[in-house]
Amino acid sequence: MRGWPFVGRDEELDTIRSCLRRAEGKGVVISGEAGIGKTRLAREILALAQAQGRHTEWVAATGSLAAIPFGAVAGLLPAGQIPEGHGLPVLAAAAARLRECGRTQRVVIGVDDAHLLDTGSAALVGHLATQHLAFVVATCRAGAPVPDTITALWKDGQAPWLDLGSLPAAAVDQLLDHTLDGDVDGVTRRRLRDLAAGNPLALRELLSTAMTDHALRQRHGMWHLAGDYRPHGAIQQLLADRLRPLGPRTPVVLELLACGEPLPLALLAQLVDPASIDEAETHGLAISERAGDRIQVRLAHPLYGEVLRARLSPVRARQSWWRLAGALLDTPLRRRDDLLRAALWQVEGGTVARADIVRTGARQAIDRADLALAERLARAARDAEPSVDADALLAEVLEYRGRSSEAAAVLAEQPPPGDELLSWALVRAETLYWGNGDALAAEQTLDLLHGRPGEDLAEGIRSWILLFDGRCAAVLDVADRLLASPSASAQAAIWATAAATAAAGFLGRAADAAGYHERGLVLAEERQAELPWGVVELGIARSLAYLAMGELNAAWEVADEGYRQVLSGQSPMMSAGHIGFRGLVEHVQGRPASADRSLREAINALDGRDTLRLTHLFLAGLAAATALAGAADDARTWMDRADHTGNEANRLFTPWIVLANAWTLAAEGRLTDAVNSARYAADLARGLGLPSVEATARYDVLRLGGEREGHRLDELDTALGTPLSHALASAARGLEHADGQALSAATDALAQLGQHLLAAETATCAVRAYRQAGLAGKAAMALERAAALRARCEGAVTPLLNHEHVTAVLTRREREVALLAVRQSSRSIAQQLGLSVATVNNNLARVYGKLGVSNRSQLAALLDAAPPQPADEGGRVSHGRAAGSRRDR
């Protein structure tokens, strides 16, 4: 593993530097737990002192040297001169040597693990500091007894005592990024931070063992830590050293904490001797802290729990969990977490005494997005107490994990009688829609609950099915009816307002989207403890609404803030939706590198928990972002994966997915196919009644070189009246009529929305329009504006941006042939475009003539493309010779 940079200790470094500059300063004592970075800080100080021309010495105390008088400081004595006896002669010899070494500036001595110094060595170090012969930088283990001579340095006020705390999160991130070559997904970053708890040695060992075990590996180019990883190796030694001096009963305390931390002190005291709890705290292995009206006990470091659990035998672990379960089940279980823990501990203990509590625990695991745990609990509850409700719960979890066939196998096909119909119908509808894409059957299943208890929940789920099926107007009708009902539950209302928020955005109804969101958010925040997904769902819906309306600044801010809040909260695995839609926004903004990172993280995060089948959309978005970066082959790979991922569900996103393919085709140079694909996407959006999406797709037709979309964009602007529709209509007029003023106005409007890529394109086109009109001053201003906007687009490549100085003189067909010719033969181009080889070569000859080149290699160089393979090169062609006569390769 590469050497780590020195990070996160600037404040401590400044304190020690300041002390070193003071003539009266004698040194500094750095205290902290093992691995926290005491030695690294001390060595950094010595390196700085050396750079200033000071003489430095290093003293490393150890347990074995402590048995040898002056053993640790032998290196401070004159070479070849061993004073007879002990005591004063040794002090005098060392003092004389350091006076010689420090004639101009004081010597700086680093003393590592000063708590292990023998009496003589400690006396010598103290003497050198007291006599101002050396500035001493001493480190010691927190809680360990330190020799009096070292403590005296601090007590006289001339040597500050620094308690070195954990590295801040930003510093841990720097170390992760330094060690791991590539991006780290947010959940993995959070987990590594939590496990290491700011201890750099622990972090180093975590990374080393996880990489060796392949538990930490790259997936889709993103580092991901397997959920079942358990630390081992050198990390265990950190704990083993702390366990040795403990009494026989204290390890039981630690084992119980490892299985159930944090534990209420009252509950723990029922299972172990309170004195052993005190001993665990005294040795720095456990911590008591107040949480509300309870005192909770937890292990002092997250890694202690991981290591202790790894060391427990299966029998011993099961006994601990069952003891905890029994004790907790004897309490009133008043706190929400009590139910989940009682459920888990029963299952871990091997005996389910209360299946109803295990079912409730599974539901709470769903609420926290821990679907692996939810499945385990649901299976255990079903095994312990079979029922239709238990079947429905397990099927629901399996469906949420994207395993629809398994969910269908668990759930009976025929509706059950009585009260069990509700749970069966809700899960059956979700499985039919997201598993099979059968919206009609899903709605018919929900109809079974009409006029029965739970009808409001059925309507809430209906609103989501309608949304993802692309029927946004119908979503608003269902939501309005549901919200008007005084008996609607909070869960149903939150589902409906989230669906309506997104639907209103797709319809271009900004005020309605804001109203639904505000109404739902008030309710979701009131019930967040009970319904933790509510705020997340509403945030994703709000971001999606902004994205559909083209308000990209707002869409990005909502998605990014939601991602960060979820990642720092109790359920970081809820982050997939936020980071995925953030990636889609980044792609539309023209930030392909940022979109690539966000979307790859989202795809990883959805593995095994793609409840709404968003992987298909995010893969297509990744293809489009990759195409925008100019990587045609990679874009096609991602697009092919997307094509093999989806089913008939989620028609809402079909136009966007078709547009992603259009841009992939454009990256491949197939502009005619790209235009046709974009036009098809627009027609799909129109058929679904999604005017906001249709407007962007119609405009993409123009961006890709198509024509005759301006009139429809004007119609859509009249119908929508949104800032984006107005900007697109203005941009379309500017493109069709080479109107620099219209293009500049569109640039301003698009930039204000965060549409930096579209704004860069219109500004670039405005330059050409002004020049054609002879308006040099306005052209210069537009050129400056275009450059500033391009700088925000992370190297994005589009037909309106790329090589405009070259392609402006070509027709669309010539431009298409030119782009394809740098990587394909004429015969291959002819097959793709449905042309004859002669027609392709004639177009290529006109390209050569207009651009002043004579072969494909020169054309590739002009377009900054990879040079063609030798087999694709057909030789030189004179500008006046018919291309049809040149030899095709």
N, C-alpha and C positions, 0 to 999 in steps of 0.2 A: 504494500500500500504506500502511495506517495507520501513524502513528508508533508506535514500539515503547516499551513501558515499560522502565524500568531494573531489571534483574533479575539475580540470581545473583552479585552482587559485594559482598555485605554485609560480608564479612570484610575485603576490601581497603578498602572505604569506611571502616570503623571504624579501620583502621590509619592512614589518612591524616588522619582527623578528630583522632585522638589526637595525631599529630605536629603538626597545625596548632595545637592548644591549648597545646603546649609552647612556652615563650618562646624556648628555644634552637633549636627546629626551623627548618631553613632551607628545607625542601621535600621533595619525593619524586620519584623517577625510576620511571616505569612502562614496563617493557619487555615486548614481546610481538610475535608474528607479525602480518602484515598482516590487518586485519579482525577481530582478536580482541576489540576493544572498548576499546582504550587511550584513544582520543579521547573516547568516550562517558563513561568513568570520570572523565577530567580535567574535562570540562564539567559533570559532576554535582557535583564538588567545588566548582567555581566558582559554580554555582547555589546551593549550600548556603552558601558564603561570602557571597554577595550577600544571601541571606535573613537573614544575621546582621548586615547593615549594612556589610560590608566592601566596599571598592572593588576591582574585579577588572579585569584586562586579559587579552587573548588574543593570543598570538603564533603564527602559522602559518608554519613554515619550509617552503620548497620548493626544488627543485633550481635553478630559474631565479633565485630571489632570492639564492641562495648566491653568485652572481657579483657582487652589489652589496653593497659594504661597509655594514654596519648596515641592510641592506634589510629583513630580517625584523622588526627591532625599531623600525622607523620610527614605528609607532603609539605607542610609549612616550615619544617626545620631545614637548616642548611644542609646541602647535599654532602654526604660523607662525614658529617659531624653529628654524632649521637652523644648528647650530653650525658655525663655520668649521673646516675641516680635519677630522681624525679623532682617535680616541683619547680623551684625557682630557676635552676639552670635551664630547664626546658623553656620556661617563659622568656628568660633572657635571650636565649638563642633564637627563638622565633621572632621576638621583638627586634633584635638586631637585623635579622634578614629582611623583615618587612620595612624597617627604616631605610635600608639600602634600596629596596625595590620602589619605595614610595617617596623618593626625594622631592619630586615636583608635585605630585598629586597622591592623595591617599589611595592605598590599595583597597580593592573591593573583594571581599571574600564571600562566596556562596556556601552556605552550610545546609546541606539537604538532610531532612529527617533529623533535626536537632534534638528531638525528644529521645533519640537513641544514643546520644553522645555519652561516653564515659565521663566520670567526674573530672579527670585531668583535662581532657579535650575541651569540655565545657568551660572549665576555668580559663584555659588558654584563649579561647574565642572571646570570652567576656573581657579578659585583660586587654586584648588587642583593641577591642572596641572602646573600652573605657579610656584607654590612653590615646585614643584618636589615631592609632596606627593603622586601623583598617575600618572600613565601612562594611558592616556585616549584614548580609541578606540571608536570614535563617528561615527555613520552612519546618513546620511541625504538623503532626497529625492532630486533627481536632479531637479534643477530649482526652488526649494522652498527656501524662505528667511531663512537664518540661523542666530541665535543670534550672536551678535558681539563678545562675549567672546569665542565662538567656532571658529569663523572665525579668531580671533586673534591668535589662536594656530597655524594656518597654515601660517598666514602672517609673523610671526617672524622667519619662516624658521625651526622651531624645531618640526613641526608636518606636515608631507607631506599630500597633498590632493590627494587621489586616486579616479579617475573616473572609476568606475567598469563597464567594458563593458560586452558584451555578452559572454556566455560560448563558447569556441571553439567547432567545430563539433565533434572532438574526445571525448571531455568530455560529450557532449550530447549523443553520442553513448554509452559511459560507463553507463550513467544513464538509457538509454533504455534497455541495456542488463541486468542491475541489476534488473530492474522492471519486464521485460517480460521474463518468463521462456521458453526459446526456441529461435529459429531463427526469425529474422525480415526481411521481403523482402526489397530489395533495394529501391523500389519506396516508400514504406511506411516509411522507415527510412528517406528518403529525404523529404517527405511531412511533417513528424513530426518535423524535424529540421527546415524546412522553416516556419511552423506555429509558433513554439515556439520562433524562432529567437534568440536562446541562452538564453532565460529567463527561469530559472529552475522552478519558480512557475507556469508560463504558461504551461510548459511541464508537470508538475505534474497534473495540472487540466485537460489538454488535455487527458492524459492517463486515469485519473480517470473517466471522463465523457464518453470517447469513450468506455472504457471497460464496464462501467455500461450499456450503450446503446447497447452493443454488436456490435457497429460499428467497433471496433478493436477486431478481433477474429482470432483464428487459423484456417487455411485452409491448408490441407495437411501438418499439423505440422508446418506451417509457419505463423507468425503474419502478418495480412493484414488489412489495414484501408480502410473501404468502401469509395468509391469516393464521395458519397453524404453526408458525415458526416459534421455536422455544430456544432461548439463548443457552449456550453451554460453553465449554472450554475454559479459557482464562477468566471469563466473567465469573464463573463459579468460585474462583479462588478469592475474588473480592469479598464474597460472603463467608467463605470457609474460615478466613482469618478472624472474622468477627464472631463466629459461633464458638470457637474453641474455649473461651473462658466462661461460658454460660453453665448454669446449673442444669440438672437433668430435666426439670419441668418446663423450663423456658422454651425449648424447641417446640413443644406442643402449642404454645401461644403463637409462635411464628407460623407453624403449619396451618392453624386455624385461620390466621390472618391471610396467609397465602391463598387459601381456598375461598375466603369470603370477604376480604377487605373492601371498604372499611366496615368495621363491625361496631355496633353500639357497645359501649363499655359495659352497660348493664347485662347485655346478653353474653358477652365474652366472660364476664366475671362469674356467670352461672356454670361455665364449662371448665374453667381453670382456676388455679390458685391466684388471687389478686397479687400476691408477692411476685409471682413469675411475670406478670404484666409489668410491674414496676421494674424488674430486672431488664426486661426487653427494652424499656424506655431508657433506663440508665445507660445501657451499652449502645444507645443510638440506633437500635434496630427497629424500634416502633415509635410512633408519635400519637399523642392524644390531642384532639382539637375539637372545639365546639362547633356543631352544625345545628342551628336552630336551638331547640331545647334539649338536644341530645349531645352527649360526648361520644365522639367516634374515635376508634383506634385504627390506625393503618400502619403499614410498614414504612420505614423511613425512606426507602427508595423503590421505585417501581420494579427495578430489576430483581430485588430480593424476592418478590412474589414469583416472578418467572423462574428464577433459579430453584427456589424451594419446591415449586410444583413439579419441576423436571426431576427433582431428586426423590420425590415421594413415590413409594411403590403403589401400584393400583389398589391394593387392599387397604393400605394406610390412607390413601386419598379418599377412598369411598367411605371409610369410617369417619373421617373428618367432615365430609360433606353431609353425611347422615346425621351426625351430632348437631351440626349447624341447622339443618332442616328441622329436626325435632324441636330444638330450642325455639326457632322462629315460629313454627306452627303453633306453639303454646302461647304466643303473644296475640294481641288483637289485630295485627297486620293492618294498622291504620295508615301507614305511609305507602304511597304508590309503589315505590321501589321494593317494599316488603313482599309484594305478591310475585314480582318477577324473580326475586332471589329465592323465595320459598319454592317456586316452581323449578328453578335451575338446580337448587340443592337437592331436591327430591330425586330428580333425574340423575344427577351426578352420584347421589348416594345409592342408587340402584333400586329404590323402592318408591313407588308413587302411592302415597297414602291419600292425597287429595287431588284427584284428576281435574276437578273444577278449577283449582288454583293453577295447575299446569296449563290448562287451556287459556286462562287469563294471562299467564306469563307469556305464552306464545303470541297472544294479541299485542302485548306490550313490546315484545321483541320486533314485531312487524312495525310498530310505531317508531322504533328506533332504527329501522332499516337494517337490522341484523337478521337477514332472512335465513341464514344458515342455522342460527340458534332457534329461530321461529319454527323451522321445519323439524328440528330435533325435538323440541317441546311438543309440537303438534302430533308427531308420531307417537311419542311416549304417552300423551293423554289418550290418543285413540286406542293404543294397545291396552291401556289400563281400564278404559271405560268406553267401549265402542258405541257409536250413535251416528245418526245422520249429521248432527251438528259437528261432531268430531271429524267426520268425513269431509264436511264442507270446509272446516278450518284448515285441514291438511291440503285439500285441493286448492284453496285460496293461496296458501303459501307457495305451493308448486307453480301455480299460475303466475304469481308475482316473480318467481325465479325464472320465468320463461319456459317452463317445462309443461306445456299445455297437454301433451298426450298423456303424461302421467296424471295430471290433474283430472282429465276426463275419465281416466281409468278408475280413479278413486271415487268419483262422484257418480251416483246413480243417474241414469238417463231420464227416468220417469220422476215427476215431482212427488215428493212425499206428502202425506196428509198432515193436517194440524199445524202446530207452531213451528215445526222444523222446515216448513216451506220457505220461510224468509231467508235463512242462511243459505239454503240450497239454491234458491232462485238468483240471489245476488252473485254468488260465485259462478253459477252456471252461465249467466249472462256475460260475465267478464271473460270466461273461458271461450265461449262461442265467438265473441268479438275479437279479442286480442290474440286468441289462439288460432282461430280459423278465419277471421275476417268476415264472419257471417253476421252482419248488422241486423238483418231482418229477424233471424232466429233469436238473437240476443234481446231485441225489443219485445218479441212475442213472449219470451220468458219473463221479462219484467212486467208485462201486462197481467201475469197471473196474480200479482200483488195488488191489483187495482181494488180499492175499497177495503183492503186488509191492513192490519198493523205492519208497519215498515214500508208502506207505499212511498213515503217521503224519501227514504233511502234509495228505493228503486228509481225514483225520478232524479235523484242526485246522480246516480250512476248513468242513467239515460242521458243526462246533459253531457257527460264526458264522452259517451259513445257517439252522440250526435256531433260533438266538436271534432273528434278525431276522424269521424267519417266525412267531415267537410260540410256539414249542414249547419252553418253558423247561425242563420236566421232562426232555425228551429230551436237552437240552443237557447236563444234569448226568450223565446216563448215559454219553454219549460222552466227556465230560471225565474221568470216573472211570476208564473203561476205558483211555483214552489215558495218563493219569497213572500207571496201574498197570503200564504197559509199560516195561521197562527200556531198550528200544531207541528210545523216542520221542525225537525231536530237540528241542532247546531251542526252536526256532521253533514246532513243533507244540504243545508244552506251554504256551508263552506264549499262543498263540491260544486254546487250550482253557480256560486259567485265566481269561483275560479274559472270554470268553463266559460261563463258569460264574459268575463274580462278578456280572455283570449279571443273569443268569437267576435266581440265588438271590435277588437283591433283588426281582425281579418276583414271585417266589413267596413273598416275605415271610420268607425264611429268613436272618436277619441273621447268625447265627454262621457259616453255610456261606459266605455272601458274603465275610465277613472272612477265613475260612480259605483259600478259593480265591485271594483277592487277595494275601494274605501269601505264599502258596506261589509264585505267579507272579512277584511283585515281587522276591523273592530271586534268582530265575533271570534276570529281565530286567535287574536292576542288574549282575549278574555279566557279562552279555553285551551291555551297552549299546553298546559300540563296534561290535560285530558286528551287533546287531539294535536300532537306535536307536528303532524304533517301539514296542518292547515296553513301556517305562515309560509312554509316552503312552497306548497302548491300555488298559493296566491302570488308569491314572488315570481315563480317560473311563468305563470300565466301573464303577469304584468310585463315581464321582459319579452315574452312571445308577442304580446299585443303591440308593444313598441316596435319590435322587429318587423312585424307585418305592415305597420304603418310607415316604416322607413325612418323612424326617429331613433337613429342608432346611438347617439350619445346617451339618451335616457335608457335605451335597452341594455347597453353595456354596463352602465352604472348599477342598474337593478340586479343584473345577473352577477356582476362581480361582487357587489356587497352581499348578496345572498349566499354566494359561494364561500366568502370569507366567514360569514356568521355561522353557517352550518359547519364548516370545517373546524372552527374553534369551539363548537358546542359539544353536547353529549353524543350526537349522532353524526359523525363526519361522513358516514357512508351515504347520507342524503345529498351529497354534493354533486352527484352525476348530472342531474338536470340543469343546475345552474351553470356548471362549467361547460356543458355541451352547448347550451344556447349562447353562452358567452362566446364560444368558438364560432358559432354561426354568424354572430354579429361581427366578430373580428374579420371573418372572411368577406362579408359584404362591405365592410369599411375599407377593404384593400390591404389587410395586414395578414398575408398568408402564413408567415412564420409564427405569429401569435396564435392564429387559428389552428395551425397544425398541432401546436403543443396542447391547446385546450381540448381539441376534439379527440386527440389520441388518449388524453387522460380520461375523458368522458367514456370513450369506448371501453377502456380498461375497467372503469368503475362500474359499468353496466354488466360486466361479465357475471352471470349467475343471479342478476337482480334486475333484468330489463323488463319491468312490469308493463310499461306502455309501448314496448317494442320501438324504442328510439334509436337503437343501434343502426338500423337501416338508414335513417335520416342523417345521423352523425357520420357514417361512412361516406355517404354521398357528399356531405359538406366537406369532409376531408379530401375527397377527390377534387372538388371544385377549388378548394384552397391550394391544393398541390398543383392543379392546372394553372392557377393564377400565378404561382411561382415559376411557371415555365417547365415543370417536370412532367412532360406528357406521359411517359411510360409509367411512372409511379401513379399518376392520376388515373390512368386506365386500370391499373391493378386495384386501386381502392374502389373504383366504380364497379368493377366486376364483382368485388366482394359485396358491395351494397346490393347489387342485383340478385345475389344468391341468398340474401339475408331476409328480405321482407316477405310479407304475405299480403292478403287482400285488405288488411286493416290499415288505418291511418291514411285514408285518401286525402286528408287535409294537406299532407306534406308532398303528395305526388307531384304537383307542379314544381316545387322546389327541387325535388329529386331529378325530374326531367331537365330542369335548368342546369343542374350540376353536370349532367351528361353533356349538355350543349357546350358548356365551357371546357369539358374534357375533350370534346371533339375539336373545339377551337384550338386548344393547346397542341393537338395532333396535326393542325393545319387544315382540317376538314371544315372549312368555313361554311360551305353550302349546307352540309349536314347539320352544322351547329345552328345556323339560322332556322332550318326546318324544325330542329328540336326545340328551340326557344319559342317558335311560333306555336308548336304543339302544346308546350307548357302553358302558354297564354290561353289557348283554346280550352285546355283542361280547367284552368282557373275560372274562366268565364262560365263553363258548364257547371261548375260547383257553386257558382255565386260568390266568388272571392275577388272582389274588384281591386283590392289593394295588391294582391298577388298578381292579378292580370296586368295591372299597370306596370309593375316592375318587369314582368316577362315581355310585354310589348316593347318596352324600352330596350331590353336586352337584345331583341331582334335588331333594332337599329344599331346598337353598339357592335354587334357581330357583322354588320355590313348589309343587313336586310333593308327593305324599303316598305313604304305604304302603311306605316303604323301611326303616323301623326294624327290622322283624323280620329282614330279610336282612342288615342291618349287624350285628345281634347274632350271626347265624350265621357271618358272615365273621370277626368278632372271636374267636369260639370256635375257628375253624380257624386263624387267623393268630396271634393273641396278641401282636401288635406294639403298641408305644406308640401308633401312629397309629390302628390299628383300634379300640383301646380308647377313644381320645379321640373318634373319629367316632361310635361306638356311644353313648357318653355324650351327645354333642352332639345326636344324633338323638332320644334320649329327652327331652332338655330341650326341643327344639323342638316335639315332638309333644305334650308334656304341660305346656308353659309352666312348666318346673321350673327355677327360678333357680339352685338349688344344683347341679343336674347341669350346667347351662350354665357356671357359674363353674368347676366342676371341669374341664370340657372346655377352658375358656379357658386355665387354667394348664398343662394337658398340651400343648395345641397351641402355646402360646407357647414352651414349653421345646424343642419340635422346630423352632422357627423358622417355624412356620405362622402368621405374624403376621396375615394377612388373615382366615383362618378364626377365629383367636382374637379379632380385632376384631369379627367378626360375632357370635360367641357371647356376648361381653361386652355388645354392644349389645342382643342379645335378652334377656340376663339382666336388664338394666335394666327392660325392659318387664315381664318375668315377676315381678320383685320388687315393682314398683309395683302390679301387679294383685293380688298377695298382701298388699299393705299393709305391706310391709317397706321403709320409706323409707330407713333407714340403710344397708341392704345395697344398695338401688338406687343410693344416692349413691356408694358404694364401687365398684360395678360401672360406673357412669358415668365415674368417674375412670379406671378401668382401660381402658375402651373408648376414651377420648380418647387415652391414651398409646399404645395399640396402633394406632389410626387414624393417628397422627402418623408411624408407620413405613411407611405404605402408599401414600405418594406420590399421594394423591388418588384411590385406586381407588374404582370405583363398582360396587356389586353390589346386588341386590334386598334383601338383609338389612341393608345399610348405608345405602343411599340413601333419604333422605326417610322414615325409619321413623316419624317423627311424623305423616306424611301417609298413607302407604300401610298403616299398621297397621289403619285402620278400613275398608279396602277388601277385597273378596274378590279371589282371584287373577284372575278374569276381569275385574273392574272395574279392577284395577291394570293389567292388560295393555292394556285399551282406553284407559285414561287416558294411559299412556306413548305409545301409538301416536297418540293424538288430537292431541298437540301438534305433530305434523309431517305427518299424513296426513288425508285426507278420510274420512268415514264409509264411503263406497262402497269405497275402497281397503282399509280395515280389514276390511270384511265379506268382501272377496275373499280376503284373506290368512288370515282365521280360519275361513272356511267358514261364516259366519253371514249372516243377512239384515241389510239396512241398518237395519230397524226394531229388531232385537235389539241392534245396536251402539248405536243412539241411546238405547235404553232403558237400557243399561248406563251410557252417558255421562251421562244425566240423573241416575241414582243417584249417580254420582261427584260431579257438581256439588252435589247436595243434601248429601252427607256432608261435602264439603270447603268448602262455603259460597262457591262461585264460580258465575259465571253464563255464562262463555264460555271459549273455548279459549285466548285470550290470557292471561286470569287463571290458567287451569290451567297454562299454560306458565311463567308467572312463579312460581307456587307450587312447581313442580318444577324451577326453575332451568334450564329448557330454552330453546332458541332459540324465539322466537315464531313461530307458524305463518304461512304465506303468506296474503295476503288471500283468495285463492281457496279456501282450506281452512276459512275461518271461516264458520260457519253462522248467525251472529247470536246474540242473547241468548235464553236459555231460562230460564223461571221454574222454580223448584224443584218446583212442584206439577204442571207440565204434562208430558204424556207425550212423551218424546224422539222417539217415532215420528212425531209430527206436525210436527217441525221440518224445515225444508227442508235436504236434503243437498246439499253442494257437492262 
